[in-house]
Amino acid sequence: MKDAATLQNLLGLKKRAIAIAFCETPPWNDGPMPSGCAFWQQAWAGRSFYTVQSDHYNCPIGCHTHSIPLPPERAERLSESVGLMVDNEYIRGEEVPSIPTLSRAPNYVAYGPIDTCGFEPDLVVLAVKPAQAMMLYEAALRAGAGAALLSTAGRPACAVLPLAKQTDKAA
């Protein structure tokens, strides 16, 4: 994205925007990058990489939001993780059915800094402060990419990806 520096300067972002793409085939040929569940952090640190479905297995919530089925030996970890989040009042039990999910599991997910990622993103993730979020909200409304009651769902954080993908609106 040629305007990445402009976006970063205009909003005063401390971290550059990261691009995310849901791919049917690998976006490049040097293989996936093994990782835990901190893919966004790696992209913010300047790395472009992609994951395969099994790279997401250590985060059952991420698998759920990305519609990636857990293998049988890990299947109960989703209910354990959700139970822990409910027990700790991170989310309420009645919110669980409305956690957004992708319509289908991607074969690969590519991540990278928006200005050097080397692929066409499906989504862009920005780390913003409240004042920056307000500017983005106003801009999204004017551009027709936002709704009057723009979703600010932040729990779990990875649910913002399917929310934005499903609605084709800023989230």
Disulfide bonds with the S-S distance in Angstrom:
none
